[in-house]
Amino acid sequence: MGNARDSVSLIPLGGLGEIGKNMMVLEYGDDLIVIDAGVMFPEEDMPGIDLVIPDITYLKENKERVKGIFLTHGHEDHIGAVPYVLQVLNAPIYGTRLTLGLLQGKLEEHGLLSVAELKEIKAGGRVKVGIFDIEFIHVNHSIADVVAIAVHTPLGVIIYCSDFKLDQTPIDGRVMDLHKFAELGQKGVLLLMSDSTNAERPGYTLSERVVGKAFEEAFEEAEGRVLVATFASNIHRIQQIIDAAATYGRKIAVIGRSMVNNVGIAAKLGYLEVPPGMMIDVADLDRYPPEKVVIITTGSQGEPMAALTRMAMSEHRRIDIVPGDTVIISAMPIPGNEKLVGKTINHLFRQGAKVIYQAVSGVHVSGHASQEELKLLLNLCKPRYFMPIHGEYRMIVRHAELAEEVGISRERIILCDIGDVLDITSEKVNKAGKVPSGQILVDGLGVGDVGNIVLRDRRQLAQDGILIVVITIDKQTGAVIAGPDIISRGFVYMRESEKLIDEAREAVKKVLQLCEAENVTEWGVLKGSVKESLTQLLYQKTKRRPMIMPIIMEV
């Protein structure tokens, strides 16, 4: 696209105007790198869809030029699409130790571990890839081992600071490397891209340590078992649960596939410190008194199949919630999940548990920077151009307003949509067209085979059901031999709506007689007429529009 030698091109393929599926393409001349490759979870109007990934048509078309994929951290919305990208691209993947550790599990599931070329990087390190010199800067977030990426190009430095917060007392003692941002700002930053998730939230984001104190208070008051649900990737949060359990002499059991995997990986790589003999198997829980047990589980988002949700519904094969249990939900509902989380909390209360959740406690803090931290980063980097990324459109606009407040003029702030091609020179920035972009839907093993038409059909089936009309016709004469038979699924219950079904049958017969009289033998016309007649009748009688499927058989 924008390959003029005197310009760097930026193409966001995800993560703008939405939360999730973060992916940024950066190119100069014949060299192209990809930063992050994330997934997004399906919205309510996507029945049956498991994941949403970015449209990578542009990368497929330019796969020879891709020099590397750089990952900022191990969250799903930054690494989840890597297995799908690797099926069409053969490029080395760079990430920190924990990020690659979490990614390896994913690649193994997809049978891609043997073909992936994984290269470990460290905060403070640099690598040269094609024309780009890439530097990694340590930042804090709700997972360990997170980096911002500074790309040194022939035109200047481009900083990509994805998810971050400014934690002055981080769990691992590693404070965000503000010095490096200031140093780059001193030398001159061409463009800063920065996380907009909390751009609407004034002040500062609280330190992760606040959660540790809340855990200790909850553990002290708990008379029976303590169950804590959090994100499986939040290793620092899990460390604080372990620390609080150690303080109060409790053993720990871990439940939920992703939680078991991530705790195993983090402990193996040295990101979790677990006192010897503290971890117990779920099967051995009954051997310990309730007041000596902590269960760490998945399900903080009310996901129907997650462990906590199944416990709340009394459907878990190992654990029932009993009066005296304390359940801590240590996460904020992702936008769209509020209902599911609320439902789980209601069921936990019904089972007699004491539930501590975000609305009434300090058991969760955000991993994203609030307004004052965002302003600080802008002031340290003093970028010539600024582009807010990662967030719904209103968050991106709010972040742009913050940039104006700290003195960046409006014409140097760029608001982009996914697919926009941004050409940057030292003098100006301009949008140079668009590339194919959007959503690819993943359903089971199918990637991209469910499109808008299939989704529309699914929505219609979910809303109004289906009516199938079966007609058997004589091949020679075109006369109706059998039928019309009508089958209803999800529209009406046939035994209770016999009158309506009879009327529908009569309407189809009339259409068939008319077609016979006019000598219509074209199946397409026949089916169209049946559909039209039934749609009108059923809407008139029920104000519903089921999907109508005529099936014509010849004998």
N, C-alpha and C positions, 0 to 999 in steps of 0.2 A: 504494500500500500504506500505509505509515506516513506519512500526509500531515498529521497533526495539526500545526498551526503551531508548537507548542512542542517538536517533536522533529525530529531529523535521522534519516533512515533509511539504513542501509548494507545492501547485498545483495551478497555475494560470489557471482559466477556461475562462478568457476573459481579454481584455484590454492590451494585448501585441502584437505588430505588427499591431495594429489597434487603431482607436480613438473610444472609446465607449465600451459598454457591459462589464464594469469592474467587475471582480469577482475573489476573491482569497480564496483558502481553506488552512487552517493551521491545522495540526494534530500532536498529540503526544500520543502514546499508543492508548487507546480506545476513546480519546476525539478529537472532530473535531469542528472547528468554521469556519464560512464563513464571509468574509469581503466584503461588497458591493454586489449588485446584479442589474447590470445596463442593459440598452438596447442600441442598436445601430440603427441608422436610415438607411433604405435600400439604397443601391447604385443604380446607374442609370440602371444597368443591372439586376434589380430585379423587373420586372413589376408586379404591383398589391400588392406587399408586404408592410405591414404597419410597422412592427417592426422586429428587429432581436434580439434574446435573446441567452444567452450562452447555450450550451448543458450541462444539469445537470444530465446526466446518472449516473455519479460517486456519486453524492449526493443522488440520488434515491436508489442506491445500498447500501449506508451507512447511510440511514436516521436515524437509531436507535442511531448512534454515534454523530449526530449533536447537539451540546449544545447551539448554538445560532447563529443569523445572526447580524452582527454589521455594521451599516451604517455610513459612514464618513460625508455625507451631502446630501442635498435634490435634487441634479440634476438628470435628467432622466437617464444619463449614469451610475448612481450609485444606484438608487432606482427603476428604471422602470420595472425591471424583478421580483421584489418582489411578485406581485400577482401571477405570473406563478410558482415561486418557492414554494409558500405557498400551491399550489394545490397538491404538492407531499411531502412537508416537514412540520412537525408540530414542529417548533422551535420558541423560543422567539426572538423578534426583538428588538435590542437596537439602540437608536438614540437620538439626541438632540431634544429639544422641536419643533423647526421649521421643522426639518427633518421628525419627526413623524407626525406633522400637515399636511405637504404636502403629506405624504404617506397615511394618513387616507382617503383623498379624492379619491386616486387611489383604495384603498381597498374597499371603498364604491361602486364604479362603478362596481367592480368585485363581489360584494356580499360577501366579505370575512372579513368585519370589525368585525363581531361578533366572528369569530374563531381566529383572529390574537391576539397574546399575545404581546402587545407593552410595552416596558420598557424604560422610559425616563432616559437619562444619562446627565451629565453636564461636560463641559471641566474642568479638574482638578480632576474629580472623578475617582473612580476605581470600578470594579466589579470582583468577582471571579466566573469563570465558569469552572467546571470540574477541570482539572489540571492547567488551565490558569488563571493568574491574569492580568486583562486588564485595562490599564490606558488611559485616554482620554486627548489629548493635544490640546489647542486652536490654530488654524491657520487661516490666512486670505485667502479669495478667492472671487469670484464674487457673492457669496450668503452668508447669515449670518449663524452663528451657525455651523461652520465646525470644525471637529476634525481630528487630526492624531491619530493613535492608536498604543500604545506601549504594546506589549504582553510579559509579563514576563513568561518565560518557565523554566523548570528545567535546560535547557542548557544555558540560557542567554536571553537577551532582543531582541525581533524582532520589529523593528519600521516600520509601514506602513504609509507613508506620501503621501496620494493621492493628489488631486488637492490642490495646495497652492501657495501663493505669499507672499512676505515680504512687507507689507504695513505699512510704519511708521506713516501714518496719516489716519487710517481707519475711515469710516463713523460713526461706532458705538463706536469709541474710544478704542476698544479692540485690542491691538497689539498682534501679534503672540508670543506665549510663548517660546521665544528663550532660556530662562533660564532653562526650563525643558529639552529641547534637550541637552543643555550643561551639565546639571546634569547627564543625562543618559549616555552621552558620557564619562564623567569623570569616572562613575562606570564601563563602558564597554558595548558596543552594539555589539551583535552577528551579526545581519544583518540589513541593512537599505534598504527599498524599497522606491523609490522616483519618483515623477511625471516628465515625460520627454517631456511633450507637447511643451514647449518652449526651449528645449535644444539646438536648432539651433540658438536661438536669443541672441546676445551678450548683455552685460550690465545688467541693472536692469529693471524690469517692473514698469511702472509709477503707482503712487497712484490713487485710485478710485476718490480722490478729484479733480484731474485734469478735470475729466468729468463734475463735478459740475460747475467749472469755464466756461467750454465750453458751458454748458447749459445756464448759466446766460447771456453770450454774445449773444447767439442765440435768447434767449427770449427778450432781450433788443432791438435787431434789427428787430424782427418780427413785421410786421404791421397787419397781420391777425391772423387766428388760428394757433396754433402750434400742430403738431401731432408727437408724439415720439413713434417709434417702438423699442422694446428691448425684451430680453428674459423674460418671465413671472416669472422666478425664481430669477431674479437679483434684490432682494429686496433693496439692497443699492442703485442701480441705480434708482429704482422707488422712493426711498426716496429723492434723489437729484432732480428728476423731480418735486416732490411735493414742495421741498424747493424753487426751482427757480420760480415755479408758485406762491407761496405765496409772494415772493419778488416783483413780478410784478402784483400782484392782479388779478391773473387768477383763474377761477374755473377749476376743473378737472373731465373729464368723462373717464371711463375705458371701453374698447371694446375688445372682444375676450374671449372665454370661459375660457382658462387657465389663462389669465390675471385677469379676474374678480375673479376666484376662489382663485388664489394666493394672490392677494391684500387683499381679504376678510380674508383669513387665517392669513396672516402676521399682518394685523391691529388688528385682534381679539387677537392674541398672544402677541401683544405689540412690534412687530419688525418694524412696520411702525408708524410714528407719523403724523397724518393727522389733520390739524387745523379744528375745528368744522365748519360745513356748507360749507366746500370747495368742497366736492364730490357732483357731480350732476348726474342725470340720463341722458342717451343718448337722451331720448325722449325730454328732456328740453333744449337741446343745442341751439335751435333756439331762446330761450328767452333771450339769452345773446349776446352782440356784439362780432364779431369774435376776436377782440383784447383782450377779457377777458376770452378766452377759451383755455384749453390744453386737448388734447385727448391722452391717453396712450393706445397703441394698440399692438397686436401680429402681426407677419408677417415680423420680421427682417431678416428671412432667405428666403423670397420670396416664402414661401409655398403656393401652388395654392389655398388652401381653407382658408387661414388666412385672417384676417380682412383687413390689409393694402393692400394685393394683390388684394382683391376684390374691394377696393376703387380705386386703380390705374387703374383697368380695367372697372371702372364705373358699377360694378355689386353689390355694397353693398346696402342693402335696406334702410339704414338710412343716410349714409354719402357719399357725392360726393366731390371729390377734386376740388377746384376752384382756379383760379389765386389769389395770395395773401396769400395762405396757405404756411406755412413753415413745411416741413417734415424732421424730424431728424431720421436717421437710426442708432441707438446706439448699434451696434453689428458687429462683424466680420463675414463674410460668413464662415460657416463650410465647410471644403474641400469638393468639389463636388457640393456645392450650389451656386457657383459664378455666373453661368449663370442665375439662377432663380432670384437672387438678382439684377443682372444687368438689367434684363428684367423689374422688378418692378420699378427700378429707372428711366429707360427710359420712362415708361408709366406715372410716376408721373410728369416728366418734360413736357411730352406732354400735361398733363392736366393743365399746367401753374404754378405748384407748384415750390417753391424754395426747393431744396433737399440738406440736409447736411448729408454726409455719410463718412465712415471711411477714404476713400482714400484722402480726402481733409480737414480733421478737427481733433479735439481732442475729438470727442463725444463718443469715445470708448477706453477703455484700457483693456488689457488682465487680466484674473484672474489667470494666471499661471506664475510661477517663471521663470525668464530668467537666463542666465548662471552664473552670479555673485551670485545670490541668491541660486542656486543649489549648487555651490561650498561652500558657507557659511554653508549650512545645512550639507554637507559632513564633513566639518572641525569641526563643533560643535559635531556631533555624533561620529566621528572617528570610523566607524564600522569595524569589522573584515572582514565582507563580504558585498558586495554592489550589489544590483540588480535593474537596472533601470526598471520602469514599466510605463504604460499609455502612449502610443504613437505609431506611425508607426515605422517600424523597423529602419529607418534611424535616427529617433530621439533618440531611445534607444541606438544605437551605438554611437551617438554624446555624449549622457549623460555618457556613459562608458568612452569615451575619456576625458571628464571633470574630472571624478573620478581619472583617471590616472594622470592628471595634478596636482591634489592636493595630490598626493602621495600614492594612493591606488594601490597596484601592480596588474598587469593584471590577475594573477591566482586567485585573490580574488574578481574579478568582474564576475558576472554570467549573461550571456545573455540567456534568456529562450524564448520558444514559448509556446502558450497556450497548455495545456494538459501535459506538462513536469512535472514529479514528481522529486522534488528536496529534497534530504536527507541532512540535515545539522547536523553535530556534532561539538564539539568544535575544532576538529582538521581539518576536511575537509568538502567539499561540493561535492556531486556527483549526477548526474542525474540517477535516478533509474527507468527508463522506462517511459511509458506514460499512461494516462487514456483517455477514450473517450472524445473528445472535439470538438468544432467547433460551427457552427451556427444552431439555430433552427429558422425557419421563421414563423412569425405570419401574417396571412391574415384573416382579419375579426375575426370570432370566432374560426377559425381553427388554432391550434398551432402544427406545425410540420407536417401537412398533405401536405404541399407544399415542395417537396424535389427538388433535382437537376434535375430529369427527367421532372417534371412539369415545372420548371423554363426554362429548355431548350425548351420545347414545346412552352411556352409563348414567348420566344425570337424569335423562328422561326415564330410563328404566327404574331408577331409584325413586323418582317422583310419582310416576303414574303407571308403572308396570308395562306389561306387554299382552297383546291379544294376537293369537295365531289363528289364521283361517286356512283350513286344509280343504282343497277341492280336487276331485279326481275326474279327469276328462277323457273321453274316448278319442284315441289318436286319429281315427279315420273320419268320424263325423263331427268331432268337436262338441258332442253332447255331454252334459254332466252326468256321470255315472254314480258318483257317491259324494256326499257332503252337501253343502258346506258344513264341516265340523269346526267348532270354535273352542279354542283352549285359552284360558285366562290365567296369567301368573302375575301377581302383584297389582292387578287392576281391580277385579271384584272376585268374591268367592262365588263360584258358579252355582252352588246349590241354593244360596240365598238370593241370587240375582237371576233366576231362571227367566223371568219376564224380559229383562234387558237382553239376555243372551238370545232369546227367541226372536226379539225384534231385530237384533243384529243379523241373525241368520236370514230372516226375511229380507232385510236390506240387501244382503249379498246375493240372494236368489234373484231379486229384481234386477240387479246389475248384470247378472249372468244371462237372464232372459233377454235383456236389452241388447247385450253384446251378441247373443246368438241371432237375434232378429236382424241386427245390422251386419251380421257375418264377420264380426271382429275375431280374428284368430291369433292376433299378435299378443304374446304373453305379457309383454311390458305394458301394453294398453289395458289389458284385462286387470292386471295387478293394480295399476294406477287408479282405475275406476273403483275397484273394491276398496282401496285405501281411502279414497276421497269420500265415498259414500259413508263408510263407517266412521271416519273422523268427524264428519258433520253430525251424524246421529249421536255418537257417544258424547260429544261436547255439549250438544243440546240437552241430553238427558242427565249428564253427570258433571258438566263443567270440568272434565278431565281430558287430557290428551295422551292416552297410552300409545306406545309404539305398536303399529299394526303391521303384521308380517303375513302376507298372503303366500301360501305354498301351493303350487299347481303341479299335480302329477298326471302324466299321460299313461294310459294303458292300451 
